[in-house]
């Protein structure tokens, strides 16, 4: 759908949206939720409107209920929305028989009338409501509270009022960001959701701002937006990073491991590793062990991917060991072992094609040394029999 296919109604006020945070959020959700061929506008017919390929329209009034309850029965905001929708139908800007009139409120609020109106989908139910609304005791005292908006709504032809009543929807949610995150959660890890949610809203907001500045209709094509967002995800895929889940261990913790002398520490002692190198290896081991547990528990990685990585690391260890044995045969076994460890610890190797923290490969090599799948001293198997 192009911008010229929709004539801008006289009631449109696109500029003021810049002061409201909720509207771009709902715009973004609709752009992600709709199908190719559909389009979504901001402050064109309503706060947000979904223009479906088949000609149907959903007009949505967005209300932030940080104070008060805009969903209450006599809320002036509710009745102003009903009156505005009736105005649009009377002006011919909206086909009342092909529109949904949605009243959206966040955070979660309730109201008897809005819930009953949502259920009033039959002609008889709508007529019963309209009869009730026309009673003087319902309309209230002139100029007080919601009366001006109720009277403005009732000033329209009954057919218009009945259509708005019958096609009214109320939706209230605790958080407007959660529906967007639900759309992204299937393909992105939780650690990236906030970043990509913010990026998607910004992309939608920027899109309508450009149209407004160019004095074009502020309506975005859903398929075009989704393709742009997919391209953004591919370029800035924060999920391609496996983030550290733990801080540097305390010196007391490192010293405790050194005193207990697990096998990977004994392996480093066998090649006369320096105190600095030993402390770094213990820190890497502890952080890597924690990361593996946390990533697996959080669904960040598939556990058997660690087996694949370990196999690749063992192979690289063997190749580097053979090279060092050939090139540095004249060096002592301890020297050759330290060279081998430093070469291995300096490797950068991905897990599931994703970048890991700088300490992770070193830590994983020490995990392999702990299980004696490899070692640093040329004679490690003889030195640690039965391990």
N, C-alpha and C positions, 0 to 999 in steps of 0.2 A: 504494500500500500504506500503510495507516495503522499507527500504533504498537500498536494493540490487537490486531492480527491475529497478532502473534508473542508467544507466552508466554515470558517470561524464564526461561531455564534456571537451575538452582541453581548451576552452575559459573560464571555470569557475574560478572565483577568490573569494572564500568565505571570506577570511580574512578581506579585506578592509571594509566590511559592518559595522564593529564596530565603524567606525568614522562617520557614517551617521544616523541621528536620524529618517529620513523619512522612510527608508526601513523597520525597525521593526514595525512601525506604520501600513504600508500597509500590511505587513505579517500578523499582528494581525487581521486586517479587513477581509482579505481573509479567514483566518481560521474560523472566526465567520460566514462568509457569505456563505461558501460552504457546500455541503451536505455530509452525510456519504459515504465513499468510495473515496472521493476526497482527494487531498493532496496539500500542498503549500510549495514551496521551496524559499530559500533566496540565492541570488548570485550563483545560480546553472546554469540555462539557461539564466536568466536575473536578474535584481534587485530583483523582485519577480516573481514567476511563479505559476500558478494554473494548477494542473495536474488532469484532470477530469477522472472519472472512465471509461467513454466511449472512452478514448484515446485522446480527445481534449485537447488542451493546450492554456492557455492565458499567453503570455509573457508581462511583464509590466516594462517599464523604468520609474523610479520615479525621478522627477526633482523638486528641491526646488527653487522657483523663488523669493527669497528675494531681488535680484537685477537682472536687465536685464529681458529679455523675451525669455525663451527657446522655446516658441511656435511660435516665429517669422518665417517668410518664409525661411530665409537663416540662421537660427540658426545652428551653427556647432554641437550643442548637438542633435538637431533633426536629422540632416543628419547622424551623427555618429550612432544614434540608428537605423535608416533605414539600414545603411550599416552593422551593427552588426547582425541584424535579417537576412539579406541576406546571411551573412557568415554562420550563424547557419543552414540555409536551405541548402546551398551548401554543407556543411560538413555532412549533413544527421542527425544532432542532433535534428532537428525539421522537422516535416512533414508540409510543407507550406499550404497544403490543409486542415489541421485539427488544425490550430493555429490561434489565434487572437494576433495581435501585438498592444499593447496598450501603448500610450504615455501619462503619467500622470504628471500633473503640478499643484503645489500648492505654494502660494495662486493663486487665479483665474487670468488667463491670456487668451488672445485670439490671434488667428492668422488665416489669410485667408486660407493659404495652408492646415494647419492641419484640418480645418473644411471642406474644400472641399475634402480632401483625405478621411475623415471619411464617406462622402456621396458617394464616388466613389466605389460602391459595384458591379457594372456590369463590364463585360469584356471590353465593349467599352469605358467606363469611365476610366478604368485603362490604356488601350492602349493610350488614348488621353493624359493622364498625362505623360506616359513614353516617348511619342514622344516629348512633351514639354521639359521634363527634359534633353533630349539628345541634344537639341539645344545649340550651343556654347555660345550664349548670356545668357542662363540660367546657364550653368555650371560655367561660370565666368573665371577670370584670374587664371592661374595655380598657386597653392600654396597660394592663397589669400582667406581668409574667410572660407566659407564652401566648397570651390571647392575640396579639397582633399577627403572629405567624400562623396560628390556627385559623384565624379569619382569612388571612391571605390564601392559605391552602384551600379553604372551603369556598372561596370566591370563584374558583374554577368550575367548569362544567362537571357534573357528576361522573360522566364517563372517564374523565381524566383522573379525578380523585380515586375512583374505583380501581383504575389501572395501576396507579401508584401503590395503593394499599395491597392489591393482590400480588404485585411483583416486588414487594419490599423484602429485603433480607437484612438481618442483624448478625454481625460477626464481632466477637470480642476475644482478644488474645492477651495473654500475660506479657508477651514480648514480641514486637514486630520483626525482630531480627531472626527469631527462631525458624519461621517458615522459609527464609532464604537459606539459612544454614542446613535445613532439612534437604533442600534441593542439592546442596553441595556435598553433603556428608557421604553420599554413596561413592563418590570418587576421590574425596580428599580426606586426609586424616584430621582429627579434631584439633591438632596443634596448629593447623594452617587455616582453620575455618574463619577465625576473626579477621585475618589478613585478607583473605579472598572475599569475604562478605563486604568488608569496607571497600575493597577495590571494585566490586560489582556495583555497589551503590554509587560510588564516585563516577564510574563509567556511564551509568544511566543519567546521573545529574548533569555531567558534562555534555552529554548528548542533547538534552533538551535545552540547556543553556545556549548552546551554539545556535539552535533553531530560533530561540527567542531573540537572540542578538541580531540574527539575520531577518527578523520579523516574519518568520515562517511559522506554520502551525506546529506547536510543540508535541509532535507525535512521533514515536519511534517504532520502527518495524521490528517485531520480535525476533525473526530469524537473523536479521542483520546484527542485532545486539548480541544474540547468543554466539554468533560466529566471532564477533570481536572479543567477547569475553573468553571464549575457548582459546583464541590466539594469545590473549593475555596470560591465561593459565599456562600455556605451553612455554611462553617466554620467561615468565616469572614464577616458575613452579617451586614454591617454597617447600612442597612436599618432597622435592628431590634431595632435601637435606634431612639427615637423621640427627636430631638435636640431642645434646648431652642431657642426661636426666639427673646428674649428680654433681656436686661441687668437689673441689679438691679435698682429699681426705686430710684430717688433722695429723700433725707430726706424731702425736701419741699413737694414733692408729697405725701409721706406717712403722713406727718403732715396734709396736706389738707384733706385727706380721714378721718383721725382721727377726725378732727374738724367737717366735714359734717355728721359724725356718721351714715353711712348706717346700715342696720339691722344686718349684720354679726358682725360689731363692737359693736353694742348694746348687741348682744348675748354674746360676750366675756366680755364686761363690767359687764354683769349680774352675771358672775362667778368670778368677781374681778381678771381678768387676769392682769399680770404685764405689765408695759410699754414695756419691751423687747418682751414679748410674743405677745402683741398687734401689735407692729411694724413689727415683723416677719410675723404675719398672714396677715397684709395689703399688705406687699411685695409679699407674696405667692399668694394672691388673684389677684393682678394686673398682675403678670407674667403669671399665669395660664389662666386668661381671655384673655390675648394677644395671648398666645400660641394656645388656642382653635380656635380663629378666624383665625390666620395665617395658622395653619395646615389644617383647612378645606378649606381655600381659595386656598392653594397650592396643594390640592389634596393628602396631606399626610395621612389623615384619612377620613373615612366615618362618616358623622355627627351623624348618629344614634348610632354609637359605643359609643359616649359619654352618651347616654341614658342608654345603657347597663351597662357602668361603674358606672353611678350614682346609678342605682338600686342595684348594688353589694355593693357600698359604704354605702348606706342607710341600707342595711341588716347587714353589718359588724358593723355599728354604733349601731344598735339595740342590737346585741349580746353583744357588749362590754358594753353598758349602763346597760343591765340586770346583767352582771357579777359584775360591779362596785356597783350597787345598793345592790346586795347580800353580797359582800365581805366587802364593806366600808359603810354599812348602818349607822354606828355611826358617820361618818364624816358629816360636814356641806354640804348643797346643793352646795355651791360655790366650796368647795374642791372636791366634787364628779364631778362637772362639769369640773373643770380644769384637773382632772385625765382623764376624758373621752376625752377631747380635745387633750391632749398630746398623748394618745393612738392612736387616729384617725390620728393625724397629723404625727405620726411616721410610719404609714403604707407605704409599697411599693407595688403598685398595677399596673399591666400592662394595657395598652390600646391597643386593637387589638393584644394582645400577645407581644407587644413591650414595651421596657423599657422607662419610662418617666423620666424627670428631678426630682431630689430629692424633690423639692418644690411643685410638681404638685398635689399630693394627698392632701396635706394640703390646697393648694389653691382651689381645687375642693370641699373639705369639707366646706370651707368658702363660696363658691358659693351656695352650698346646704343650708347653714345656712342663706344666704341672701334671699333665696326664702322660708325660713322657712319649708323646707322639713325635717329638723332635727334641734336639738338645743343642748346646753351644760347644761344648767340648767334643773334640773328635771321637773320644772314647766314652761318651755319655752313657751308652747302653751297658758297657762294662762297669762303669762307676756306680750306676743306679740299677742294679739287677732286680728283677721282680716288680719294678715300678709300673 
